[in-house]
Amino acid sequence: MAYKAPNYFNLTNYLNTLTRQITPVQPFQEIIDNSIQYNSTDISVVFDADRDLAYIKDNGDGMNLETFMGSYHELNSVPNESSGISTYGVGSKVFVRLTTLRITLTRDKLSGECYYSILDASSGDTFANPHIDDMVDGIIPEILQPYSRLVKMFFLGKVGTMVILPNITDWPSTGKNRTGHVSCEKFRDTCFESFRKRYEHCIYSNREVNISVGLTKNDKTIFEAIEAQNIIDGTIFSKITDKTGDVEVVTYLTENIRTRQEISLVRNDIKFDRGCSFVRNPKRGSNPVSVGTPKYKMIRQTVFWKSKSDGLFSNIDPYKTSGALDWELLEICANEYSKITEHLDSQKITSTSPHSNIAPSELGIKCAQQIVKKYPKDKDIREFTTGFNNEIFNKTQTTNNNIGAQNDAI
């Protein structure tokens, strides 16, 4: 199959840029994002310590010839389109952060045709001119014989797409300095934790999606599935949409105060790796207000939107890991943040004055009971909650005393 390569490509600059900007986990996230975007319901990521490779397979729609020869392999500096979760042009090339070789097998769901490609980043010429060909279902091409075990898995399992990353002789560290190397098992654990944070709400929102992570050691593969988890893990205070009605800001009191204090960004049900640490007061030009104040450890905000509303955000990176809110969304977040802090402060005086459609006592008592019970020795929590109305803590204390009395009786 003919493939037209770009006129010029500087591989050295590309690799240097990726090393600075991309974490070793992101190549896998990019492939998983693509799988979800193309209707996969069963996604597996396997780290093979025996063979120094990793592979990702799904049961999605696969790619037709036009997509496979085009956007999946083209070396673009910007995304081809923003309608989906992921970006072929930039994202599918970040495998070079891990290895110099990427093998892709795909089956077009509509036509049933199978194709494969070998993308070699050992030189600028081979990277710009991947080997692409079709293959007959069930017959392994000679060039893929070294990976016959996985190719057979692709054929027998009726896999939509399988991406193989071989020759990972050194599993990179994912620490802050991104230097050094770790074991395959340690790298797998780090990836699993990153996948969990990024995809657990997606699995919660779409119960048909299953993502599992496996480790192969001594020819035995053990899988662990990512469990569904609602990112809103507490008592909802308010839900506000922007003027388009397509972006929703949820403000709530979390039960898990150990999570990072920030505004979480969730695009197409997938959580960005980094959120926003500041909101601004409604008056334009005012100083930013941190959402990480110790006094309000339990307050969280999450912004939900679909890719069609990307224009309401700024600085969304090509890998969909970070972004910033525009002025309208900043004002919504700031307004709701101010309301909930005023509400919490008001409970130091009264537990009966209404706010919106939520009774302060109901919100405060429930949250206080959950937090005090979960973190009874937290100094900041004790100091902040000391001023709350006695009704809250009397109920909490009475409950604890009753439980203690029951235990004594037993």
C-alpha positions as CSV (number, residue, x, y, z in Angstrom):
1,M,0.0,0.0,0.0
2,A,1.3,3.4,-0.9
3,Y,1.9,5.9,1.8
4,K,2.9,9.5,1.3
5,A,5.4,10.7,3.9
6,P,5.7,14.3,5.0
7,N,8.4,16.3,3.2
8,Y,10.5,16.8,6.3
9,F,10.5,15.6,9.9
10,N,13.0,16.2,12.6
11,L,12.9,13.1,14.8
12,T,15.5,14.4,17.3
13,N,13.4,17.5,18.1
14,Y,10.3,15.5,18.3
15,L,11.8,13.0,20.8
16,N,13.3,15.8,22.9
17,T,9.9,17.6,23.0
18,L,8.1,14.4,24.1
19,T,10.6,13.7,26.8
20,R,9.9,17.1,28.3
21,Q,6.1,17.2,27.9
22,I,4.9,13.6,28.0
23,T,4.7,11.2,31.0
24,P,5.4,7.5,30.3
25,V,1.7,6.8,31.2
26,Q,0.3,9.0,28.5
27,P,0.9,6.7,25.5
28,F,-1.4,4.1,27.1
29,Q,-4.0,6.7,28.0
30,E,-4.0,8.0,24.5
31,I,-4.7,4.5,23.1
32,I,-7.4,3.8,25.7
33,D,-9.0,7.1,24.8
34,N,-9.1,6.1,21.2
35,S,-10.7,2.8,22.1
36,I,-13.5,4.4,24.1
37,Q,-14.0,6.9,21.3
38,Y,-14.6,4.1,18.8
39,N,-17.2,2.2,20.8
40,S,-15.1,-0.3,22.7
41,T,-16.7,-2.0,25.7
42,D,-13.9,-4.3,26.6
43,I,-10.4,-2.8,26.8
44,S,-7.3,-4.7,28.2
45,V,-3.8,-3.3,28.8
46,V,-1.1,-5.9,29.5
47,F,2.4,-5.4,30.7
48,D,4.6,-8.4,29.8
49,A,7.6,-8.7,32.1
50,D,8.7,-11.9,30.4
51,R,9.0,-10.4,26.9
52,D,9.6,-6.7,27.7
53,L,6.5,-5.5,25.9
54,A,3.1,-4.1,26.4
55,Y,-0.1,-4.4,24.4
56,I,-3.6,-2.9,24.4
57,K,-6.5,-4.6,22.7
58,D,-10.2,-3.7,22.4
59,N,-13.4,-4.8,20.8
60,G,-14.3,-1.5,19.2
61,D,-15.1,-0.6,15.6
62,G,-11.5,-0.7,14.4
63,M,-10.3,1.6,11.6
64,N,-11.2,1.7,8.0
65,L,-8.4,2.0,5.4
66,E,-8.8,5.8,5.0
67,T,-8.5,6.4,8.7
68,F,-5.7,3.9,9.2
69,M,-3.5,5.2,6.4
70,G,-4.5,8.8,7.1
71,S,-5.0,10.4,10.5
72,Y,-3.7,7.5,12.5
73,H,-0.2,7.8,11.0
74,E,0.0,11.4,9.8
75,L,2.5,13.5,11.8
76,N,0.4,16.5,12.7
77,S,1.3,19.1,15.3
78,V,-2.4,19.8,16.1
79,P,-5.4,17.5,16.5
80,N,-7.3,16.7,13.2
81,E,-10.6,17.1,14.9
82,S,-12.0,17.8,18.4
83,S,-15.3,15.8,18.2
84,G,-13.9,12.8,20.0
85,I,-12.0,12.1,23.1
86,S,-8.6,11.6,21.7
87,T,-6.4,12.9,18.9
88,Y,-4.8,10.6,16.3
89,G,-2.4,13.1,14.8
90,V,-0.3,13.8,17.9
91,G,-1.5,11.3,20.4
92,S,-0.9,8.1,18.6
93,K,2.8,8.9,18.1
94,V,3.7,9.4,21.8
95,F,4.7,5.7,22.0
96,V,8.2,6.9,21.3
97,R,8.3,7.9,25.0
98,L,8.6,4.2,25.7
99,T,10.0,2.4,22.7
100,T,11.1,2.9,19.1
101,L,8.6,0.4,17.6
102,R,4.8,0.3,17.4
103,I,2.8,-2.4,15.8
104,T,-0.9,-1.9,15.1
105,L,-3.4,-4.5,14.1
106,T,-7.0,-3.4,13.2
107,R,-10.2,-4.8,11.8
108,D,-12.7,-2.6,10.2
109,K,-16.0,-3.6,11.8
110,L,-18.1,-2.7,8.7
111,S,-16.1,-4.4,6.0
112,G,-14.3,-7.1,8.1
113,E,-11.0,-6.2,6.4
114,C,-7.8,-6.4,8.5
115,Y,-4.8,-4.2,8.3
116,Y,-1.5,-3.8,10.1
117,S,1.3,-1.3,10.4
118,I,4.8,-1.2,11.7
119,L,6.0,2.3,12.8
120,D,9.7,2.4,13.5
121,A,11.1,5.5,15.3
122,S,14.7,4.4,15.1
123,S,15.3,7.1,12.3
124,G,13.4,10.0,10.9
125,D,13.0,8.3,7.5
126,T,11.4,5.1,9.0
127,F,9.2,7.1,11.3
128,A,7.9,9.2,8.5
129,N,7.3,6.1,6.3
130,P,5.6,3.4,8.2
131,H,5.0,-0.1,6.7
132,I,1.3,-0.5,6.1
133,D,-0.4,-3.5,4.6
134,D,-3.6,-5.6,4.7
135,M,-3.7,-9.2,5.9
136,V,-6.1,-12.1,5.4
137,D,-8.0,-13.0,8.6
138,G,-6.2,-16.0,10.2
139,I,-3.0,-15.8,8.2
140,I,0.0,-14.2,9.9
141,P,2.3,-12.1,7.6
142,E,5.9,-13.1,7.7
143,I,7.0,-9.8,9.1
144,L,4.7,-10.3,12.1
145,Q,5.9,-13.8,12.9
146,P,8.0,-12.7,15.9
147,Y,4.7,-11.6,17.5
148,S,2.6,-14.6,16.3
149,R,1.3,-15.2,19.8
150,L,-0.4,-11.8,19.9
151,V,-1.4,-11.9,16.2
152,K,-3.2,-15.2,16.9
153,M,-4.9,-13.5,19.9
154,F,-6.0,-10.7,17.6
155,F,-7.5,-13.2,15.0
156,L,-9.1,-15.6,17.5
157,G,-10.6,-13.0,19.8
158,K,-12.1,-10.9,17.0
159,V,-10.3,-7.9,18.4
160,G,-11.2,-4.5,17.0
161,T,-7.7,-3.0,17.4
162,M,-4.5,-4.2,19.0
163,V,-1.5,-2.0,19.6
164,I,1.8,-3.7,20.5
165,L,4.7,-1.8,22.0
166,P,7.7,-4.2,22.0
167,N,11.4,-3.8,23.1
168,I,10.7,-1.9,26.3
169,T,14.0,-2.9,27.8
170,D,13.8,-0.2,30.5
171,W,10.5,0.6,32.1
172,P,10.7,4.4,32.8
173,S,10.1,6.0,36.1
174,T,7.0,8.1,36.4
175,G,8.3,10.3,39.2
176,K,8.5,14.0,39.2
177,N,11.9,14.1,37.6
178,R,11.0,11.4,35.1
179,T,14.4,9.9,35.2
180,G,15.6,6.4,36.1
181,H,13.9,3.1,35.6
182,V,11.7,0.8,37.6
183,S,10.5,-2.8,37.3
184,C,7.7,-3.8,34.9
185,E,5.5,-4.6,37.9
186,K,6.1,-1.2,39.5
187,F,5.4,0.5,36.2
188,R,2.2,-1.5,35.8
189,D,1.0,-0.4,39.3
190,T,1.7,3.3,38.5
191,C,-0.2,3.0,35.3
192,F,-3.2,1.3,37.0
193,E,-3.5,4.1,39.5
194,S,-3.4,6.7,36.8
195,F,-6.0,4.8,34.7
196,R,-8.2,4.5,37.7
197,K,-8.3,8.2,38.4
198,R,-8.9,9.0,34.7
199,Y,-11.5,6.4,33.7
200,E,-13.4,5.4,36.9
201,H,-16.1,8.0,36.3
202,C,-16.3,7.0,32.6
203,I,-17.0,3.4,33.7
204,Y,-19.5,4.7,36.2
205,S,-21.3,6.7,33.6
206,N,-21.2,3.9,31.0
207,R,-21.6,0.6,32.8
208,E,-21.0,-1.3,29.5
209,V,-17.3,-0.2,29.4
210,N,-14.8,-2.5,31.1
211,I,-11.1,-1.6,31.4
212,S,-8.7,-4.2,32.9
213,V,-4.9,-4.0,33.5
214,G,-2.8,-7.2,33.4
215,L,0.7,-8.2,34.4
216,T,2.4,-11.2,32.7
217,K,5.1,-12.8,34.7
218,N,6.4,-16.4,34.3
219,D,3.9,-16.8,31.5
220,K,1.0,-16.2,33.8
221,T,-1.2,-13.1,33.3
222,I,-3.2,-11.7,36.2
223,F,-5.8,-9.0,35.5
224,E,-7.3,-6.3,37.7
225,A,-10.4,-4.4,36.6
226,I,-10.9,-0.7,37.2
227,E,-14.0,-0.3,39.3
228,A,-16.7,2.2,38.5
229,Q,-16.7,5.3,40.8
230,N,-18.7,8.5,40.7
231,I,-16.4,11.4,40.8
232,I,-19.1,13.2,42.9
233,D,-18.3,11.4,46.1
234,G,-20.2,13.4,48.6
235,T,-23.3,15.7,49.2
236,I,-24.2,17.8,46.3
237,F,-24.7,21.5,47.1
238,S,-25.6,22.9,43.7
239,K,-25.7,22.1,39.9
240,I,-25.4,25.1,37.6
241,T,-25.2,25.1,33.8
242,D,-23.6,27.8,31.6
243,K,-25.6,29.9,29.2
244,T,-25.3,27.3,26.5
245,G,-26.7,24.6,28.8
246,D,-24.0,22.2,27.7
247,V,-21.5,22.8,30.5
248,E,-22.4,21.8,34.1
249,V,-20.7,22.9,37.3
250,V,-21.3,20.7,40.3
251,T,-20.4,22.0,43.8
252,Y,-20.4,19.5,46.6
253,L,-19.0,18.5,50.0
254,T,-16.7,15.5,49.7
255,E,-16.4,12.7,52.2
256,N,-12.7,12.2,51.1
257,I,-10.8,15.3,52.2
258,R,-7.5,13.6,51.3
259,T,-8.1,14.2,47.6
260,R,-6.5,17.2,45.9
261,Q,-8.4,20.4,46.4
262,E,-9.0,21.7,42.9
263,I,-11.8,22.1,40.3
264,S,-11.9,18.7,38.4
265,L,-12.4,18.8,34.7
266,V,-14.3,16.0,33.1
267,R,-14.6,15.9,29.3
268,N,-16.7,13.2,27.7
269,D,-16.9,11.5,31.1
270,I,-13.0,11.2,31.2
271,K,-11.2,13.1,33.9
272,F,-8.3,15.4,33.0
273,D,-5.1,14.6,34.8
274,R,-4.9,18.1,36.1
275,G,-7.7,20.4,37.2
276,C,-7.8,24.1,38.1
277,S,-6.4,25.3,41.5
278,F,-8.0,28.8,41.5
279,V,-11.3,30.5,40.9
280,R,-11.9,34.2,40.5
281,N,-14.3,36.5,42.3
282,P,-17.3,37.4,40.1
283,K,-15.9,41.0,39.6
284,R,-13.6,40.9,36.6
285,G,-10.0,41.8,37.3
286,S,-10.1,40.7,40.9
287,N,-7.4,38.5,42.4
288,P,-7.8,34.7,42.1
289,V,-9.1,32.8,45.1
290,S,-7.5,29.5,45.9
291,V,-9.8,26.4,46.2
292,G,-7.3,24.8,48.5
293,T,-7.9,26.7,51.7
294,P,-7.4,24.5,54.8
295,K,-10.6,26.0,56.3
296,Y,-12.8,24.4,53.7
297,K,-11.1,21.0,53.1
298,M,-14.3,19.3,52.1
299,I,-15.4,21.6,49.3
300,R,-15.0,20.3,45.7
301,Q,-16.2,21.4,42.3
302,T,-16.3,19.5,39.0
303,V,-17.0,20.8,35.5
304,F,-18.6,18.4,33.1
305,W,-18.8,19.0,29.3
306,K,-18.7,17.3,25.9
307,S,-16.1,17.9,23.2
308,K,-18.5,20.1,21.2
309,S,-18.1,22.7,24.0
310,D,-14.3,22.8,23.9
311,G,-14.5,26.4,22.7
312,L,-15.6,27.4,26.1
313,F,-12.2,26.4,27.5
314,S,-8.7,27.5,26.9
315,N,-5.3,25.8,26.7
316,I,-6.7,22.3,26.3
317,D,-3.6,20.3,25.5
318,P,-3.6,17.9,22.5
319,Y,-3.5,14.9,24.9
320,K,-6.6,16.0,26.8
321,T,-4.9,16.1,30.2
322,S,-5.3,19.7,31.2
323,G,-7.2,22.9,30.3
324,A,-8.4,26.2,31.7
325,L,-11.9,27.7,32.2
326,D,-13.2,30.8,30.3
327,W,-14.5,33.8,32.2
328,E,-18.1,32.7,32.4
329,L,-17.2,29.4,33.9
330,L,-14.8,31.0,36.3
331,E,-17.5,33.3,37.5
332,I,-20.0,30.4,37.9
333,C,-17.4,28.4,39.9
334,A,-16.5,31.5,42.0
335,N,-20.2,32.3,42.7
336,E,-21.0,28.8,43.8
337,Y,-17.8,28.6,45.9
338,S,-18.8,31.8,47.7
339,K,-22.3,30.5,48.3
340,I,-21.2,27.2,49.9
341,T,-18.5,28.9,52.1
342,E,-21.2,31.4,53.3
343,H,-23.5,28.5,53.9
344,L,-20.9,26.6,56.0
345,D,-20.1,29.8,58.0
346,S,-23.8,30.3,58.6
347,Q,-24.1,27.0,60.3
348,K,-21.9,28.3,63.1
349,I,-24.8,30.5,64.0
350,T,-27.9,28.7,62.9
351,S,-28.8,25.3,61.4
352,T,-32.3,26.3,60.2
353,S,-31.9,29.2,57.8
354,P,-32.5,27.9,54.2
355,H,-30.1,28.1,51.4
356,S,-31.4,27.3,47.9
357,N,-33.5,24.2,48.2
358,I,-31.2,22.5,50.8
359,A,-31.7,22.8,54.5
360,P,-28.4,23.7,56.1
361,S,-28.9,21.3,59.0
362,E,-29.4,18.4,56.6
363,L,-26.3,19.2,54.6
364,G,-24.2,20.1,57.6
365,I,-25.2,17.2,59.8
366,K,-24.7,14.6,57.1
367,C,-21.4,16.0,56.0
368,A,-20.1,16.5,59.5
369,Q,-21.0,13.0,60.6
370,Q,-19.3,11.5,57.6
371,I,-16.1,13.5,57.9
372,V,-15.7,13.4,61.7
373,K,-16.3,9.7,61.6
374,K,-13.8,9.2,58.8
375,Y,-11.1,11.5,60.1
376,P,-11.6,11.7,63.9
377,K,-8.0,12.8,64.6
378,D,-7.6,15.5,62.0
379,K,-6.7,18.7,63.8
380,D,-7.9,21.1,61.0
381,I,-11.3,19.3,60.9
382,R,-11.7,19.6,64.7
383,E,-10.8,23.3,64.6
384,F,-13.2,24.1,61.8
385,T,-16.1,22.1,63.0
386,T,-15.9,23.3,66.6
387,G,-17.9,26.3,65.8
388,F,-20.8,24.4,64.1
389,N,-24.2,24.3,65.8
390,N,-24.3,21.8,68.7
391,E,-27.1,20.0,67.0
392,I,-24.7,18.6,64.5
393,F,-22.2,17.3,67.0
394,N,-24.7,16.3,69.6
395,K,-26.3,13.9,67.0
396,T,-22.9,12.6,66.0
397,Q,-21.8,12.1,69.6
398,T,-25.1,10.5,70.5
399,T,-24.7,8.1,67.6
400,N,-21.2,7.2,68.7
401,N,-22.2,6.8,72.3
402,N,-25.1,4.5,71.3
403,I,-22.7,2.4,69.2
404,G,-20.3,2.3,72.1
405,A,-23.0,1.3,74.5
406,Q,-24.1,-1.5,72.2
407,N,-20.6,-2.8,71.9
408,D,-20.2,-2.7,75.7
409,A,-23.4,-4.7,76.1
410,I,-22.2,-7.3,73.6
